[in-house]
Amino acid sequence: MSAEPELELLEVSQVAEILHVSVKCIYNLIHARKKGKKGYQKICILR
């Protein structure tokens, strides 16, 4: 754990990107399940 602002900004950006992708992945997964499709896993992996 470093107290350097630059590292903190990078970590926050990375976490934000991961969370953003995760939210999209979960949304696609739920949306696909409602339609009864099983291709949501591929969407999660690609995106």
Summary of the structure (lengths in Angstrom):
residues: 47
radius of gyration: 15.1
end to end distance: 28.8
largest distance: 47.4
contacts: 95
relative contact order: 0.12
helix: 81%
strand: 0%
